[in-house]
Amino acid sequence: MKNLIYYFSGTGNSFVIARQISEHLQNCSLLSIAKELKNSEKIKISKDIERIGIVFPVYAWGMPLILHRFIDAIEFDGNPYIFAVMNYGGFGAGTLLQLTKKLKNKGRQLSAGFGIKMPGNYLPLYGAKPIETQNKLFEQSKKQIDEIVKIINSKSVHKIEKNFFIVNFLFTDIIYNAGIKKISQAAKEFWTNEKCVNCQLCIKICPVNNIEIKDGKIIWRDRCEQCMACIQWCPSEAIELGKKTIGRKRYRHPNLKAADFLM
Ligand SMILES: Cc1cc2nc3c(=O)[nH]c(=O)nc-3n(C[C@H](O)[C@H](O)[C@H](O)COP(=O)(O)O)c2cc1C
């Protein structure tokens, strides 16, 4: 029997969490959701899959749009144990309830759902936290992962992390639903400054092929997930989103290299 962990990640937090969990599971493959969706319209889960993990960042107190497309694309053959790990800079509100509902519509159960606080990466609102704060969060996350691994190794049914009803309702049902579709449109506000050396890493790192060159200029199209990979990984800090990101300290997980992310 095999285990699969699917992850989506812009700045590496989800990738590192997924990798740490996979190291504790036997016969486990780590798969990028973005790559899987690029390669095929349908994600077939065969009968010999024992566990499926889904690891992802919280966006606007809900699921990234790509995660909706991923769940829609899954075709289950068997009935694997499914767990999810969301991670966030603040809190996740009703994000895992959204995922629970989405899986239920496919006749599947989310058996365990966890939330891990990691350094926030939403550059339009804030810059990278100091290294000591980041390290504290990484230490805490490792301890949490040790507990998570015990639960998923034994395939236990465990509570799904959520906030109080009113918080879930306000942030996930109201704010998320009102704002999530605007995420891809906001990509029009990305621009490159004079520091751009045309290395094109942004084009190679974008998980949804949303960046290209037109008339010698880097441009963003309308498929953006706002994962922040382009702006946070740019080695020249030559990308900005509107005016608010100017001068803000960039964040990406310190244990990773851009090469881990190339599409
Ligand atoms: C578009 C966007 C929206 C976000 N929304 C939230 C949010 O609603 N709540 C929260 O706590 N963190 C939010 N974050 C922070 C991320 O969830 C967090 O930094 C996560 O660990 C990033 O994971 P990654 O490094 O795998 O991309 C947001 C980040 C982005 C890019």
The ligand as an SDF file (V2000), in Angstrom:
LIG
                    3D

 31 33  0  0  0  0  0  0  0  0999 V2000
   -3.0420   35.5130   -0.9650 C   0  0  0  0  0  0  0  0  0  0  0  0
   -2.7190   35.1460    0.4610 C   0  0  0  0  0  0  0  0  0  0  0  0
   -3.7240   35.1680    1.4180 C   0  0  0  0  0  0  0  0  0  0  0  0
   -3.4510   34.8150    2.7350 C   0  0  0  0  0  0  0  0  0  0  0  0
   -4.4790   34.7970    3.6210 N   0  0  0  0  0  0  0  0  0  0  0  0
   -4.2550   34.4210    4.8940 C   0  0  0  0  0  0  0  0  0  0  0  0
   -5.3410   34.3460    5.8240 C   0  0  0  0  0  0  0  0  0  0  0  0
   -6.4910   34.5770    5.4940 O   0  0  0  0  0  0  0  0  0  0  0  0
   -5.0670   34.0060    7.0940 N   0  0  0  0  0  0  0  0  0  0  0  0
   -3.7990   33.7220    7.5170 C   0  0  0  0  0  0  0  0  0  0  0  0
   -3.6080   33.4400    8.6930 O   0  0  0  0  0  0  0  0  0  0  0  0
   -2.7470   33.7300    6.6370 N   0  0  0  0  0  0  0  0  0  0  0  0
   -2.9540   34.0760    5.3490 C   0  0  0  0  0  0  0  0  0  0  0  0
   -1.9160   34.0870    4.4400 N   0  0  0  0  0  0  0  0  0  0  0  0
   -0.5680   33.6360    4.8810 C   0  0  0  0  0  0  0  0  0  0  0  0
   -0.2550   32.2070    4.4260 C   0  0  0  0  0  0  0  0  0  0  0  0
   -1.3510   31.3550    4.6290 O   0  0  0  0  0  0  0  0  0  0  0  0
    0.9610   31.6310    5.1790 C   0  0  0  0  0  0  0  0  0  0  0  0
    2.0410   32.5000    5.1780 O   0  0  0  0  0  0  0  0  0  0  0  0
    1.3770   30.2710    4.6240 C   0  0  0  0  0  0  0  0  0  0  0  0
    2.2190   29.6510    5.5710 O   0  0  0  0  0  0  0  0  0  0  0  0
    2.1210   30.3500    3.2890 C   0  0  0  0  0  0  0  0  0  0  0  0
    2.4190   29.0530    2.8510 O   0  0  0  0  0  0  0  0  0  0  0  0
    3.4270   28.7280    1.6570 P   0  0  0  0  0  0  0  0  0  0  0  0
    4.7990   29.2250    2.1100 O   0  0  0  0  0  0  0  0  0  0  0  0
    3.3830   27.2710    1.5370 O   0  0  0  0  0  0  0  0  0  0  0  0
    2.9600   29.4390    0.4550 O   0  0  0  0  0  0  0  0  0  0  0  0
   -2.1450   34.4530    3.1210 C   0  0  0  0  0  0  0  0  0  0  0  0
   -1.1280   34.4430    2.1600 C   0  0  0  0  0  0  0  0  0  0  0  0
   -1.4110   34.7890    0.8410 C   0  0  0  0  0  0  0  0  0  0  0  0
   -0.2980   34.7350   -0.1680 C   0  0  0  0  0  0  0  0  0  0  0  0
  1  2  1  0
  2  3  1  0
  2 30  2  0
  3  4  2  0
  4  5  1  0
  4 28  1  0
  5  6  2  0
  6  7  1  0
  6 13  1  0
  7  8  2  0
  7  9  1  0
  9 10  1  0
 10 11  2  0
 10 12  1  0
 12 13  2  0
 13 14  1  0
 14 15  1  0
 14 28  1  0
 15 16  1  0
 16 17  1  0
 16 18  1  0
 18 19  1  0
 18 20  1  0
 20 21  1  0
 20 22  1  0
 22 23  1  0
 23 24  1  0
 24 25  2  0
 24 26  1  0
 24 27  1  0
 28 29  2  0
 29 30  1  0
 30 31  1  0
M  END
$$$$
